[in-house]
């Protein structure tokens, strides 16, 4: 797997980064073309082993592949790669035969390995579902296989951050260097002062990809100009939004790009120590990241006096203990300091007074992964992508009822509609789109009619949502918006750190009110009904106060899912409250079951199974359901052999 | 630098670098606060001090936000008041609502907020967290159900005292405050100083009552009930009856206590003199016999518990003298009962203390004799006030009375033990006499009277050049121990009090809003020392008599048996 281990890393790094040694040119160029897979001598089998791959069975696929090669005594190279973004196709296997183009296959589970390899290693196209083939001028094309670049999914993307993800071996710093990696770091260290790097990033218009959208270059300048002898850089990889996995893909698929970005940023703010804060649940990401840091240190790209520039940097990986709130920068800092992860009031901002009281820049993974490309291509290039105020690209993690679940990186200014319908193929199973939830649990949902909005910090804000970190959940007509609001509110009230009153108490009360309206009022007294209505009456005021007075972003945005659902789908809430009905049929408690007198044979099967004795009737005569006793469990519906039970 | 800002459409002058809250305070505009603690870094957790600042999308906390020149602030706009009100209602929605059964009924910040904000309707009802109260501690009872998580106890315990017992546990709505791993308080590292009670806005923390059996004991025919009154209770008890701090009311209290039915009312200041006599003798012996130095004081039981937990290695350095409360307890049981032919089985000894740790001290194994404690019940100042009220006695409708013979006379040195640095001053007076045979010429040592938590003074007594340190908070004691371990040797005596402000600011004192109360109590003590004719313990005639008739000499055989104690290492979780 680590076939490149034998290569002399310092020699390669020296050749690629610090000036070409003419004598070595031919050997090195040959090596580089091999590392770039421009030329392969034996079949190369790439297996997607990101977390998404492993979950789909990539581990077993790999084992089956290795067994196959051993058994048949075939000399082939097996390479682990990260996720290219098409999580729906995992476990993905790519194969590159000598002289031929790399070709991708979808869902190669272990049982399909043998038939696939049997065919392809004999240079014939197997039956397995092909996703497409890569473009390469010098490689022979597979007949009848479309180009990946022609797929809407790839065509409409603009991959800067994800450029290498799923393509290169994340365990190999050599591959990264051969593809031009660490050149930007070298350039920054050799040609630019820290001031200049800040200026380039500021000119590029890059803004924080964690959701806040604060201009990155300006943040760096503040920290650089803060009067202190020590500064810190923190890379925030505590990606905890349900349904967001952009950072994970970078950690797992292209860790060196992030490390290069961290190193450049640390140089720009003159920080000798950087922390990468990764949630502990990302075991695979942590492993790959740590290995990558070791490799970079070995290559002299981290550590003392990097590339002879006089700049030294150590990167420490810190594991988060699984608190959502630690994605908030001050809580994250507190966590790194070894304290309870709770936010503190700002100002002072971390850029002035952060980790251990020193100026600290906290940047998101995606933000930092953009840096090498900006240094490489210049600020003007980056600023040419996107809209007037939002530059560059944004990676979205698409989940929910969508045809292609996975990652997509699109230029700013692309419409949400294009992203959902064209890049990701629209709603699954031909259903109608109801809403999308953007920006994770603290984001807002947008109804279908608002999908024309462009991806742009300000435009999204105007449309009533936020960019967030890039989680995008697609919901179809079978989704209950009250249930969704309840789900996110529940998530946030559980993840509240418990420090400030509005978030701690308010979000719990908000969740309870939502629970009350989705619950069937069994044995409810008049007083309780009144309380329930009183709760509903307070819902909006409560949400406003939570938004207005909470300490950190978690609380300030906690009412967003509810408020946006209320804004766009008020009639659904009213149905739940007044008619006690859930149109999507999601809120089980609100389902009411009836027995069709014509069809009921009086077999008593339902009455026997009913857990609350809500069904009455004598044998061989039609039965009835007592509505007040029914808890809507649906057992009668399931046991009836005569389709006499129906839902209204 | 000063500049004008606009507040509620009027201009006020703000200073650069201060917070909005400070600017408002100085200009007489009152913004409610809950988690705010002066001199500590703002945590911004309660959101009560929010104000509306033009140009800011959200309300901002005035306690943490620095004031800026462009600011236009509204402190009581409908939006702000609604936010405060809703937040208090949210607290109430998760509160047991049993005010009538609560320790702090009538003196509760949550009650005041509800009243101020005119909360008259229950808008939010929800599931309440049901937590059980923890009565395991010897001094302090913790009732998490009443806790509103303002965090003041946590910060007091950690940042002011340095014991770091309390902390936040759990997340979100399930957050509670408790000792490590949410264990019971008796198993924790709690030093029982009670400052958390003083910090608590509600009844979530309060002392363990010792006053419940008292009424029965007082009205029991055979039982002989005596009470001892701590030097600092005299200057603080009156505040519970609405009298402003600043005077010693011991005389009135003596009279009131006799009315409630105590057979004898003794003065702990007397045994404070006794403590100083013993301490000075021990100090002299350590100095002359090359004993281990520095010597640490032993009168604060919270400090003793802290020391046993975290620094058992310094046990030989700590004075072996029992605290004044326990000395008097021992003398009462062993001498008073014999002299006055009282059956010790019928004796019930009560002490009124400014302190919760004294409840713990009275139950220390080393303080018991055949399993029976020398002091049966320890009341805090608050409990004593409540007890006086229970018996229907109006404190001010009394004539000043003296304490009872034979433990009735005190020197002002004994009274000085109520304030930080006071013990050191008193000790120096007696030590001077012991080492030189002469009275000290200058009684007042100004270095020990400044209002700081850490004080030091170097004094030459006879041939000895001695360094004295007085610290109030175990945080400073800990620091000093580290310094001494690192080789510091210019300090010979260290007075440690766990509470900032010493006994007058103890954990059993009245919980009052007046920020200047502790200063006023301290001043009252110093006033006594200025006016009193007897300023040294060795001239207290009652002490002289006690040594003549019973104890022999300080540090003698009888003293060692009755007035000295021992310590042992304690294992507690971090």
Interface residues (C-beta under 8 A of the other chain):
Chain A: X323 X340 X342 X344 X345 X347 X493 X494 X495 X496 X497 X498 X499 X500 X501 X502 X504 X505 X506 X507 X508 X509 X512 X531 X534 X535 X538 X541 X542 X545 X547 X548 X549 X550 X551 X556
Chain B: X42 X43 X44 X45 X46 X47 X50 X58 X59 X61 X64 X65 X66 X79 X82 X83 X86 X87 X90 X91 X93 X94 X123 X124 X125 X126 X127 X148 X149 X151 X167 X168 X170 X171 X172 X173 X174 X175
